[in-house]
Protein backbone atom coordinates (compact mmCIF):
# COMPACT_ATOMS: atom_id res chain seq x y z
CA UNK A 1 0.00 0.00 0.00
CA UNK A 2 1.51 3.40 -0.95
CA UNK A 3 2.66 5.60 1.92
CA UNK A 4 0.44 8.41 0.65
CA UNK A 5 -2.66 6.39 1.56
CA UNK A 6 -1.55 6.20 5.20
CA UNK A 7 -0.71 9.91 5.15
CA UNK A 8 -4.22 10.69 3.94
CA UNK A 9 -5.55 8.60 6.82
CA UNK A 10 -3.41 10.68 9.20
CA UNK A 11 -4.86 13.86 7.73
CA UNK A 12 -8.41 12.54 8.23
CA UNK A 13 -7.45 11.66 11.81
CA UNK A 14 -6.31 15.24 12.46
CA UNK A 15 -9.41 16.80 10.96
CA UNK A 16 -11.77 14.16 12.32
CA UNK A 17 -10.49 14.84 15.84
CA UNK A 18 -11.72 18.41 15.45
CA UNK A 19 -15.08 17.14 14.21
CA UNK A 20 -15.55 14.95 17.29
CA UNK A 21 -13.75 16.63 20.18
CA UNK A 22 -16.29 19.37 20.87
CA UNK A 23 -18.58 16.74 22.40
CA UNK A 24 -16.18 16.61 25.37
CA UNK A 25 -15.38 20.34 25.50
CA UNK A 26 -18.77 22.06 25.50
CA UNK A 27 -18.95 22.98 29.23
CA UNK A 28 -15.47 24.57 29.20
CA UNK A 29 -16.16 26.39 25.93
CA UNK A 30 -19.53 27.69 27.14
CA UNK A 31 -18.00 29.06 30.35
CA UNK A 32 -15.07 30.71 28.55
CA UNK A 33 -17.18 32.25 25.78
CA UNK A 34 -19.97 33.37 28.11
CA UNK A 35 -22.75 31.40 26.39
CA UNK A 36 -25.07 28.57 27.42
CA UNK A 37 -24.12 24.96 26.83
CA UNK A 38 -26.92 24.50 24.25
CA UNK A 39 -25.64 27.55 22.36
CA UNK A 40 -22.10 26.17 22.48
CA UNK A 41 -23.56 22.94 21.10
CA UNK A 42 -24.57 24.83 17.98
CA UNK A 43 -20.86 24.85 17.11
CA UNK A 44 -21.31 21.14 16.32
CA UNK A 45 -24.22 22.01 14.03
CA UNK A 46 -22.06 24.65 12.35
CA UNK A 47 -19.52 21.97 11.47
CA UNK A 48 -22.28 19.83 9.95
CA UNK A 49 -23.45 22.77 7.81
CA UNK A 50 -19.95 23.28 6.43
CA UNK A 51 -19.52 19.57 5.69
CA UNK A 52 -22.79 19.35 3.76
CA UNK A 53 -21.89 22.24 1.46
CA UNK A 54 -18.12 21.91 1.17
CA UNK A 55 -17.59 18.72 -0.83
CA UNK A 56 -19.64 19.48 -3.98
CA UNK A 57 -18.75 23.20 -4.07
CA UNK A 58 -15.00 22.71 -3.68
CA UNK A 59 -15.01 19.69 -5.99
CA UNK A 60 -16.24 21.97 -8.78
CA UNK A 61 -14.05 24.97 -7.91
CA UNK A 62 -10.83 22.93 -7.72
CA UNK A 63 -11.71 20.33 -10.36
CA UNK A 64 -8.85 21.27 -12.70
CA UNK A 65 -6.26 21.81 -9.95
CA UNK A 66 -3.50 19.23 -9.41
CA UNK A 67 -4.81 17.12 -6.58
CA UNK A 68 -1.78 17.53 -4.33
CA UNK A 69 -2.26 21.28 -4.54
CA UNK A 70 -5.93 20.92 -3.58
CA UNK A 71 -5.09 18.72 -0.58
CA UNK A 72 -2.41 21.12 0.65
CA UNK A 73 -4.70 24.14 0.22
CA UNK A 74 -7.51 22.46 2.16
CA UNK A 75 -5.20 21.43 5.00
CA UNK A 76 -3.66 24.90 5.19
CA UNK A 77 -7.09 26.50 5.37
CA UNK A 78 -8.20 23.96 8.00
CA UNK A 79 -5.17 24.69 10.17
CA UNK A 80 -5.74 28.44 9.78
CA UNK A 81 -9.37 28.23 10.89
CA UNK A 82 -8.26 26.45 14.06
CA UNK A 83 -5.54 29.01 14.77
CA UNK A 84 -8.10 31.81 14.38
CA UNK A 85 -10.60 29.88 16.50
CA UNK A 86 -8.02 29.39 19.25
CA UNK A 87 -7.24 33.12 19.30
CA UNK A 88 -10.71 34.61 19.06
CA UNK A 89 -12.44 35.85 22.22
CA UNK A 90 -15.89 35.81 20.60
CA UNK A 91 -18.50 33.18 19.88
CA UNK A 92 -19.46 34.60 16.48
CA UNK A 93 -15.98 34.34 14.98
CA UNK A 94 -15.57 30.83 16.38
CA UNK A 95 -18.90 29.83 14.84
CA UNK A 96 -17.72 31.11 11.45
CA UNK A 97 -14.41 29.24 11.73
CA UNK A 98 -16.26 25.99 12.45
CA UNK A 99 -18.26 26.36 9.24
CA UNK A 100 -15.16 27.32 7.22
CA UNK A 101 -13.06 24.50 8.68
CA UNK A 102 -15.73 21.90 7.95
CA UNK A 103 -16.16 23.32 4.44
CA UNK A 104 -12.54 22.61 3.50
CA UNK A 105 -12.52 19.33 5.45
CA UNK A 106 -15.34 18.08 3.21
CA UNK A 107 -13.36 19.14 0.15
CA UNK A 108 -10.32 17.28 1.48
CA UNK A 109 -12.40 14.12 1.99
CA UNK A 110 -13.64 14.18 -1.60
CA UNK A 111 -10.21 14.73 -3.18
CA UNK A 112 -8.46 12.33 -0.78
CA UNK A 113 -10.85 9.55 -1.80
CA UNK A 114 -10.07 10.11 -5.48
CA UNK A 115 -6.33 10.20 -4.80
CA UNK A 116 -6.39 7.05 -2.65
CA UNK A 117 -8.25 4.91 -5.18
CA UNK A 118 -6.09 6.32 -7.99
CA UNK A 119 -2.88 5.20 -6.31
CA UNK A 120 -3.80 1.51 -6.01
CA UNK A 121 -4.94 -1.26 -8.38
CA UNK A 122 -8.68 -1.74 -8.81
CA UNK A 123 -8.72 -4.74 -6.48
CA UNK A 124 -7.22 -2.76 -3.59
CA UNK A 125 -9.57 0.22 -3.60
CA UNK A 126 -11.62 -0.98 -0.65
CA UNK A 127 -8.55 -1.58 1.48
CA UNK A 128 -7.17 1.85 0.57
CA UNK A 129 -10.41 3.57 1.53
CA UNK A 130 -10.56 1.51 4.70
CA UNK A 131 -7.18 2.99 5.68
CA UNK A 132 -8.22 6.54 4.80
CA UNK A 133 -11.60 6.29 6.54
CA UNK A 134 -9.87 4.47 9.40
CA UNK A 135 -8.39 7.85 10.29
CA UNK A 136 -11.86 8.90 11.46
CA UNK A 137 -12.27 5.67 13.40
CA UNK A 138 -8.93 6.35 15.09
CA UNK A 139 -10.15 9.86 15.86
CA UNK A 140 -13.11 8.29 17.65
CA UNK A 141 -10.90 5.97 19.70
CA UNK A 142 -7.90 8.27 20.33
CA UNK A 143 -8.59 11.80 19.11
CA UNK A 144 -11.86 12.40 20.95
CA UNK A 145 -10.61 11.38 24.41
CA UNK A 146 -7.21 13.02 23.85
CA UNK A 147 -8.82 16.29 22.75
CA UNK A 148 -11.09 16.16 25.80
CA UNK A 149 -8.15 15.57 28.16
CA UNK A 150 -6.13 18.41 26.61
CA UNK A 151 -9.13 20.71 26.82
CA UNK A 152 -9.86 19.84 30.45
CA UNK A 153 -6.26 20.35 31.61
CA UNK A 154 -4.94 23.08 29.32
CA UNK A 155 -8.12 24.71 28.07
CA UNK A 156 -10.19 24.13 24.94
CA UNK A 157 -7.99 26.53 22.96
CA UNK A 158 -5.03 24.20 23.47
CA UNK A 159 -7.05 21.42 21.85
CA UNK A 160 -7.60 23.67 18.82
CA UNK A 161 -3.86 24.41 18.63
CA UNK A 162 -3.16 20.67 18.77
CA UNK A 163 -5.46 20.09 15.78
CA UNK A 164 -3.74 22.91 13.89
CA UNK A 165 -0.35 21.32 14.60
CA UNK A 166 -1.55 17.88 13.47
CA UNK A 167 -2.90 19.44 10.27
CA UNK A 168 0.47 21.07 9.60
CA UNK A 169 2.16 17.71 10.12
CA UNK A 170 -0.27 16.13 7.67
CA UNK A 171 0.56 18.87 5.14
CA UNK A 172 4.23 17.89 5.30
CA UNK A 173 3.28 14.25 4.74
CA UNK A 174 1.05 15.08 1.77
CA UNK A 175 3.77 17.23 0.19
CA UNK A 176 6.28 14.40 0.58
CA UNK A 177 4.18 11.42 -0.57
CA UNK A 178 1.30 12.43 -2.86
CA UNK A 179 2.47 12.54 -6.48
CA UNK A 180 2.11 15.82 -8.38
CA UNK A 181 -0.18 16.03 -11.37
CA UNK A 182 -2.96 13.60 -12.20
CA UNK A 183 -2.71 9.80 -12.53
CA UNK A 184 -5.24 9.84 -15.36
CA UNK A 185 -3.09 12.28 -17.33
CA UNK A 186 -5.72 14.87 -18.22
CA UNK A 187 -7.74 17.53 -16.45
CA UNK A 188 -11.39 16.57 -15.98
CA UNK A 189 -14.34 18.54 -17.33
CA UNK A 190 -17.42 19.49 -15.31
CA UNK A 191 -19.64 18.24 -18.16
CA UNK A 192 -18.13 14.74 -17.96
CA UNK A 193 -18.41 14.71 -14.18
CA UNK A 194 -22.09 15.69 -14.31
CA UNK A 195 -22.79 13.08 -16.99
CA UNK A 196 -21.33 10.41 -14.71
CA UNK A 197 -23.89 11.34 -12.06
CA UNK A 198 -26.83 10.64 -14.38
CA UNK A 199 -26.94 6.90 -13.58
CA UNK A 200 -29.78 6.00 -11.18
CA UNK A 201 -27.49 3.46 -9.51
CA UNK A 202 -25.23 6.29 -8.33
CA UNK A 203 -28.15 7.96 -6.55
CA UNK A 204 -29.27 4.67 -5.05
CA UNK A 205 -25.75 4.33 -3.68
CA UNK A 206 -26.02 7.83 -2.19
CA UNK A 207 -29.36 6.86 -0.64
CA UNK A 208 -27.79 3.74 0.89
CA UNK A 209 -24.95 5.83 2.29
CA UNK A 210 -27.32 8.36 3.88
CA UNK A 211 -29.69 5.74 5.30
CA UNK A 212 -26.97 3.44 6.67
CA UNK A 213 -25.09 6.37 8.22
CA UNK A 214 -28.28 7.77 9.73
CA UNK A 215 -29.15 4.31 11.09
CA UNK A 216 -25.85 4.20 12.95
CA UNK A 217 -25.74 7.83 14.12
CA UNK A 218 -29.30 8.02 15.43
CA UNK A 219 -28.32 5.44 18.07
CA UNK A 220 -24.71 6.49 18.59
CA UNK A 221 -25.67 10.15 19.04
CA UNK A 222 -27.58 9.33 22.23
CA UNK A 223 -25.64 6.23 23.27
CA UNK A 224 -24.05 7.75 26.36
CA UNK A 225 -27.40 8.99 27.61
CA UNK A 226 -29.00 5.60 26.87
CA UNK A 227 -26.31 3.76 28.79
CA UNK A 228 -26.79 5.87 31.91
CA UNK A 229 -30.50 6.65 31.68
CA UNK A 230 -31.91 3.34 30.40
CA UNK A 231 -29.21 0.69 30.90
CA UNK A 232 -28.29 1.99 34.34
CA UNK A 233 -24.52 2.10 33.93
CA UNK A 234 -22.54 4.46 36.13
CA UNK A 235 -21.14 7.44 34.23
CA UNK A 236 -17.57 6.30 34.88
CA UNK A 237 -18.17 3.23 32.69
CA UNK A 238 -19.46 5.13 29.68
CA UNK A 239 -16.00 6.03 28.23
CA UNK A 240 -14.97 2.38 28.41
CA UNK A 241 -18.12 1.25 26.59
CA UNK A 242 -17.63 3.94 23.94
CA UNK A 243 -14.05 2.73 23.52
CA UNK A 244 -15.46 -0.78 23.00
CA UNK A 245 -17.67 0.68 20.28
CA UNK A 246 -14.53 2.18 18.72
CA UNK A 247 -12.75 -1.19 18.80
CA UNK A 248 -15.73 -2.77 17.07
CA UNK A 249 -15.67 0.01 14.48
CA UNK A 250 -11.97 -0.56 13.82
CA UNK A 251 -12.49 -4.30 13.37
CA UNK A 252 -15.50 -3.69 11.15
CA UNK A 253 -13.83 -1.18 8.85
CA UNK A 254 -10.75 -3.43 8.53
CA UNK A 255 -12.83 -6.47 7.63
CA UNK A 256 -15.04 -4.43 5.28
CA UNK A 257 -11.99 -3.05 3.51
CA UNK A 258 -10.84 -6.57 2.63
CA UNK A 259 -14.13 -7.52 0.96
CA UNK A 260 -15.25 -4.19 -0.51
CA UNK A 261 -13.69 -4.78 -3.92
CA UNK A 262 -14.42 -8.47 -4.47
CA UNK A 263 -17.73 -8.88 -2.59
CA UNK A 264 -19.23 -5.39 -2.55
CA UNK A 265 -22.93 -6.23 -2.54
CA UNK A 266 -22.66 -9.13 -0.02
CA UNK A 267 -20.63 -6.81 2.23
CA UNK A 268 -23.40 -4.22 2.10
CA UNK A 269 -26.13 -6.79 2.76
CA UNK A 270 -24.23 -8.28 5.70
CA UNK A 271 -23.25 -4.96 7.27
CA UNK A 272 -26.62 -3.24 6.88
CA UNK A 273 -28.62 -6.31 7.93
CA UNK A 274 -26.34 -6.72 10.95
CA UNK A 275 -26.90 -3.06 11.81
CA UNK A 276 -30.69 -3.51 11.60
CA UNK A 277 -30.68 -6.61 13.82
CA UNK A 278 -28.23 -5.10 16.32
CA UNK A 279 -30.25 -1.88 16.59
CA UNK A 280 -33.49 -3.78 17.19
CA UNK A 281 -31.81 -6.04 19.75
CA UNK A 282 -30.37 -3.00 21.54
CA UNK A 283 -33.83 -1.44 21.70
CA UNK A 284 -35.19 -4.63 23.25
CA UNK A 285 -32.37 -5.21 25.77
CA UNK A 286 -31.27 -1.66 26.59
CA UNK A 287 -32.33 -2.14 30.21
CA UNK A 288 -29.83 -4.97 30.80
CA UNK A 289 -26.12 -4.01 31.02
CA UNK A 290 -24.49 -7.23 29.76
CA UNK A 291 -26.35 -7.61 26.44
CA UNK A 292 -26.42 -3.84 25.89
CA UNK A 293 -22.64 -3.53 26.19
CA UNK A 294 -22.07 -6.49 23.86
CA UNK A 295 -24.46 -4.96 21.33
CA UNK A 296 -22.62 -1.64 21.45
CA UNK A 297 -19.53 -3.49 20.24
CA UNK A 298 -21.53 -5.09 17.40
CA UNK A 299 -23.09 -1.73 16.56
CA UNK A 300 -19.64 -0.31 15.86
CA UNK A 301 -18.57 -3.42 13.94
CA UNK A 302 -21.56 -3.68 11.61
CA UNK A 303 -21.94 0.08 11.31
CA UNK A 304 -18.42 0.58 10.01
CA UNK A 305 -18.07 -2.66 8.02
CA UNK A 306 -19.95 -1.04 5.13
CA UNK A 307 -17.84 2.13 5.12
CA UNK A 308 -15.14 1.07 2.59
CA UNK A 309 -17.77 -0.27 0.17
CA UNK A 310 -19.90 2.86 0.47
CA UNK A 311 -16.80 4.95 -0.21
CA UNK A 312 -15.56 2.98 -3.24
CA UNK A 313 -18.78 1.90 -4.94
CA UNK A 314 -19.30 5.24 -6.69
CA UNK A 315 -15.88 5.01 -8.34
CA UNK A 316 -16.84 1.78 -10.09
CA UNK A 317 -20.06 3.39 -11.25
CA UNK A 318 -18.62 6.64 -12.59
CA UNK A 319 -15.44 5.45 -14.36
CA UNK A 320 -13.14 8.28 -15.41
CA UNK A 321 -15.19 11.10 -13.86
CA UNK A 322 -14.90 10.41 -10.14
CA UNK A 323 -14.44 13.79 -8.43
CA UNK A 324 -18.04 15.02 -8.24
CA UNK A 325 -19.21 11.48 -7.52
CA UNK A 326 -16.90 11.32 -4.52
CA UNK A 327 -18.05 14.76 -3.40
CA UNK A 328 -21.66 13.63 -3.62
CA UNK A 329 -20.83 10.63 -1.46
CA UNK A 330 -19.25 12.87 1.20
CA UNK A 331 -22.42 14.95 1.18
CA UNK A 332 -24.51 11.76 1.47
CA UNK A 333 -22.57 10.67 4.54
CA UNK A 334 -23.22 14.05 6.12
CA UNK A 335 -26.92 13.91 5.33
CA UNK A 336 -27.01 10.75 7.43
CA UNK A 337 -24.82 12.27 10.15
CA UNK A 338 -27.18 15.25 10.39
CA UNK A 339 -30.54 13.52 9.87
CA UNK A 340 -29.98 10.55 12.20
CA UNK A 341 -29.50 12.50 15.45
CA UNK A 342 -32.22 14.95 14.37
CA UNK A 343 -34.76 12.11 14.03
CA UNK A 344 -33.65 10.75 17.38
CA UNK A 345 -34.11 14.17 18.94
CA UNK A 346 -37.67 14.36 17.59
CA UNK A 347 -38.47 11.01 19.21
CA UNK A 348 -36.98 12.09 22.53
CA UNK A 349 -38.84 15.40 22.45
CA UNK A 350 -42.04 13.40 21.96
CA UNK A 351 -41.25 11.45 25.14
CA UNK A 352 -40.51 8.14 23.42
CA UNK A 353 -37.37 7.39 25.45
CA UNK A 354 -33.89 6.35 24.41
CA UNK A 355 -34.97 2.92 23.18
CA UNK A 356 -36.80 4.72 20.37
CA UNK A 357 -33.51 5.93 18.89
CA UNK A 358 -32.40 2.32 18.38
CA UNK A 359 -35.78 1.44 16.84
CA UNK A 360 -35.38 4.34 14.40
CA UNK A 361 -31.92 3.01 13.58
CA UNK A 362 -33.40 -0.41 12.80
CA UNK A 363 -36.03 1.13 10.50
CA UNK A 364 -33.46 3.23 8.64
CA UNK A 365 -31.23 0.17 8.21
CA UNK A 366 -34.12 -1.83 6.72
CA UNK A 367 -34.74 1.05 4.32
CA UNK A 368 -31.03 0.94 3.41
CA UNK A 369 -31.39 -2.77 2.64
CA UNK A 370 -34.10 -1.78 0.17
CA UNK A 371 -31.83 0.67 -1.65
CA UNK A 372 -29.05 -1.94 -1.75
CA UNK A 373 -31.48 -4.39 -3.38
CA UNK A 374 -32.66 -1.78 -5.90
CA UNK A 375 -29.08 -0.84 -6.74
CA UNK A 376 -28.13 -4.48 -7.15
CA UNK A 377 -31.06 -5.04 -9.50
CA UNK A 378 -30.15 -1.96 -11.52
CA UNK A 379 -26.56 -3.17 -11.72
CA UNK A 380 -27.65 -6.40 -13.40
CA UNK A 381 -29.08 -4.43 -16.32
CA UNK A 382 -26.43 -3.46 -18.91
CA UNK A 383 -26.00 0.26 -19.50
CA UNK A 384 -25.65 1.42 -23.09
CA UNK A 385 -21.98 1.89 -23.88
CA UNK A 386 -20.79 0.50 -20.57
CA UNK A 387 -20.15 -2.85 -18.92
CA UNK A 388 -22.85 -4.14 -16.58
CA UNK A 389 -22.56 -2.51 -13.18
CA UNK A 390 -22.72 -5.95 -11.58
CA UNK A 391 -19.26 -6.63 -12.96
CA UNK A 392 -18.06 -3.16 -12.02
CA UNK A 393 -18.78 -3.41 -8.32
CA UNK A 394 -17.98 -7.03 -7.60
CA UNK A 395 -21.52 -8.10 -6.91
N, C-alpha and C positions, 0 to 999 in steps of 0.2 A: 504494500500500500504506500503511495507517495507520501512524503513527509508533509506536503502542503495540506493533505486531507486532515491530518492530525492538528496542524496549525489552525485550520478553519474551525475545528472542534474547540480549540482553546479560545478562539475569538468568540464563539457562541457562548462558551462558559463565562467569559468576562462580561458580555452583554446580558446574558441570561441571569447572572447574579443580580444585576441592577433591576431586572424585571421582577425578580422574586423577593428581594431583600426588604422591600418596604413593609411587607407583611409583619416583620419583626421589629420595625423601627417606628411605627406610627405614634405610639405614646410620646417618645422622645421628640419626634419631629413636631408634633402638635404643641407640646409645651414650649419648645424653642421658638416656633414661628408665631405663637400666640393665637392659635386657631383650635377648634374642637377636633376631637379624634375623627368623627365622621367627615369633617371637611378635609382633614389630612388624608383620609382614605380616598378622596377624589383624585389624589395624585396617582393612584393605581389605575383609575378610570382614564386619566389623561394618557397614560402609557398605552392603554388599549386603543384609544382613539388614534394615536400616532401610528401604531402597528397596522391598523386596518387600512389606513390611507397610504402608508409609505411604500409598500412593495409595488403596487401597480404604477404609481406615479413616478417613482425613481427608476423603475424598470424601463419606462418609456424615455425619460429624460436622459438616461445614461446608456441607452441601448447601443450606441455606436462607439462608446468609450472602450478602450482596452480594459479587460475585467480586473486586472491587478490594480489599475488606477482607481476604478470604482470602489473596490474593497478598501483601499487605503484612504480614499476620501471619506467613505462612510465611517470608518474607524476613527479617523481624525475628528470628524464632526461629533461622533458619539463621546469621545474623550473630552472635547471642548464643552459640550453641554453639561457634563458632570463637574468639570472645573468651575463653570459659571454657577451651577447649582450649589456647589459646596461653598461658594463665596457670597452668594446673595443673602441678604437679611430678610427678604420679603417672600411671601407665599406666591404672589402672582408671577414673579420671574421664575420661581422654581417650577410652578405649574407649566409654564411655557417651555422650560427646558426638558420636562418629562415628555411632552408631546414631540418636541424636536428630536430628542434622543431616540424615542421609539420609532419615529419616522425613518431615520437613517438605519436603525437596527433592522427594520423590516426590509429595507433595500439591501442590506448586507446579506440577510438570509436568502433572498431570491438569487442574488448573484453567486453567493457561496455554493448554493445547491447546483447551479449550472457548472461552476468550475469543478466541483468535486466529481460529478458524474462524467465530466469531460476529460478528467485526468486518468480514468480507469477503464478497463475493458467493459463491454456491455454486461458481462456476467458478474461483475463486482460492484455494480452501482448500488445495490441495496446495502452491502457492507460499508461502502464509502459513506452513504447517507446515514447509516447507523452510527458511524464514528462522529460525523458532524453534528447530528442531532443529539448524540450522546453528551455533547458539551452542555446541553440544557439539562439533561438528566443529572450530570455531575453538579451543575449549579444548584439543583434541588437538594442533593445529598450533602454537598460541601459548601457551596457558595451562600445559600440561604442562612444556615446556622453561623457561618463565619462572618457574614455581613452583620448579622444580629449581634454577635459577640463584640465585634469592633465598634458597632454603634453604641452598645450599652456601656462599654468601658472608655471609649475615646470620643464619643459623640457621633451622631449620624453623619456629620460632614466628613468625618474621617473615612466612613464607609464609601462615600462618594469619591473621595480622593483615591481610595484603593481600587475602585472600578476604573477610574481614569488611568491609573498606572497599569493595570492589567490590559487595558485597551491599547496603551502605547506599546506594551510588550508584544501584544498580538500584531500590531502594525509592523514591528521589526521582523516578526516571523513571516508575515505575508510577503513583505518586500524581499525576503531571502529565499522563499520557497515557491511562491506562485509564479509560473512562467509569464513573461510579458506577451502581449499580443493575444491572438485567439486561436485555439486548437483547430477550429473549423476553417480558418484561413481567410474568411471574408466577414465584413461587417454585416449584421443582420438588418432587415428592413421591417418597419412597423407593419406594413401591409402583409408580409409573410407571417409575422407573429400573430396578427389578428386572424388570418386565415386558418392558422393552426388551432385556434380556439373554437372554430365553428363546429367541431365534432361533438355530438351530444354526449359521447362517452367521456369526454373531458369534463363536462359539467356534472355528469353523474359521479365522477371521481371527486370533484369539489364538494358535492353534496355529502358523499361518504365521509370525507375529511371533516366537514363541519359537524355532522351528526355524531360521528365517533368521538371527536374531541369534546363536543358538548356533553356527551354521555359520561365521559370521564370527569370533566371539570365540574359538572353540577354536583357530584358527590364529593370530589376532592375539595372543592371550595369551602365546604362546611364540615369537613371531616373532623377537624379538631373539636368543634362544638358538638358534633354528634358523639364523639368518643367520651367527652366529659358529661354532656347533658343527657344522653340516651343510654350509652353503654355503661356509664358509671365509673370510668377510669379516673384516677387522680391526675391532676394537671401535669405532675412531674413525669408521668409516663407518656404523655402525648408526643414529645419530641422523639422518643425511642420508636414509637409506632410509626410516626411519619418517616423516620429513617428506614424502617422496614419496608414501607411503601416505596421509598427510593431504591432500595436494593432490588425489590421486585421489578421496578421500572428498568433498572440497569440490565437485569437478566432478560427481561422481555425484549428490550430494544436490541440486545446482542443476538438473541435467538432469531428475532424477526429480520435482522440484517442478513443473516445467513440463508434465509429462504425467500427473501423479497424478489430476487431476480429469477429464480427457477420455479418457484411455487407461489406466485403473487396472489392469485385468487384464493387458493386454499389458506394462505396465511391470513388474508382478510377475513374469510369466513370463520376461521378458528379464533382469531383475536377478538373480533366483534361479538361473536356468539359467546365466547368466554366472558367478555365484559358484560353482556346482558345477563347471563346466569349469575355472575358474581354480584352484580348490582342488586338483583332481585333477592339473592340469598342474604346480602348485607341488610337489606330492608327488613327481612324476616327475622334475622338473628341479632339485630343491632343492640338489643338489651342484654346480650350475654358476652362477656369479655373475650373468652377463648375463641369462639368461632369468628367474632367480629375482627379480632386482630389478625387471624389467619386470612380472612377475606380481604383485609386491607393490603396484605402482601400480594394476593392474587389480582386485586384491582390494579395495582401498579404494573404487574407482569403482563396481563392481558391488554391493559390500556395502552402500553407502550410497544407491545409486540407488532402492532400494525404500523407504527410510525415510519420505518424505512420504506415499506411498500407504498404508503400514502405519499411519501416524498418523491419516490422514483417513478411511480406509475404514469404521471403526466409526461415524463420525458419519452417513454415508449410510445405515447399516443400522439405526440406533437413533432417527432422527428427532428429536423434541422432548425426548428424555430422554438427553442425552449424557454427563452427568457421571460416573456409575458406569461407563459403557462406556469412557470415556477412562481412568479409573482402572484398569480391568481391562487395558487395553492397556499402560499403564505397567508394571503387574505382569508382563505377558507378556514385555515387553522384558527385564525383570530376571531372569525365569526363564532366558531364553537367555544373558544375561550371566553368570549364576551357573553354569548347567549346562554350557555350552561348555567353559570352562577346567577344570571338574571332570572331564569326560570325557577331556580331553586329559591331565590329570594321571594318571588311571587308566592310560592307555596308556603314558605315560612310566614310571610305577612298574612296569609289567609288562615294561619293557625294549624297547618297540617302536620307540623313536627318534622324533625330531622330525617325520619325514615322516608318521608316523601321525596327527599332529594335523591335517594338511591332508587326509588321507584321511577322517578323521571329519567334517571340515567338508564334504567332497563328499557324504558319505552323508546328513548332516543337510539339506543343500541339496536333494538329490533328494527327501527326505521332505517338505520344504517345498513343492516343486513338486506333490506329491500333494495337499496340503491346499489349494493354490491351485486345482487342478483340481476338487476336491470342492466348494469354495466357489463356483466359477464355475458348476458344474452346479446347485447349490442356488439360485443367484441367478436362473437361468433359469425356475425354477418360481414362479409367482405365489403370494404369501402372502395369505391371507384378510384383506381390509380394508386392503391396502397395495399399492402399485405393485410390479411385479417388481423384485427387487434388481438385476437386470442393468441396468435403466435408472438405478437409484439410484447405482451406482458407476462408471458410464462404461465398462462392459465392451465 
